[in-house]
């Protein structure tokens, strides 16, 4: 739904959303709106910009269509966390999967934040990770 000028407008799949089960909404610094979904049907990462929807799917390189967390970092890159497991970074052209040092993907990402020093913190059902300059520095397991 969008509220403007005293009324609501509802957006549906027929309007360009990739599915109807929105999980997260994020507005970046330019005002572009990003939508993450539960990962059902033909979902992906949907962006609303200049009055039109565009969807990126796994065929475009998206790590997983189940998107629970979004963050634009200080460099302008979009971090995308999957509730099923997986963490991608999107530079506007290419999706890059981020993995732990042992090559294992991140599990069940629920939030992504950036601290004042520029470190990215990723948390979820499997623990908490800190990423500094693209390197995963550690993991705190949730027991």
ZIRANOR-V586556 format. One line per field, one symbol per residue. ss: DSSP state (h for helix, s for strand, l for the rest). burial: # if it has 16 or more other C-alpha atoms within 10 Angstrom, else .. Layout:
ss: ???
burial: ???
//
This chain:
ss: lsssllssslllhhhllllllsssssslllllssssslllllllsssssllssssslhhhlllllssssssslllllsssssllllssssllllssslslllllslllsssssslllllsssssllssssssllsssssslll
burial: ................###.##..##......#######...######....#.###....############....#############....#.####....##########....#############....#.......
//
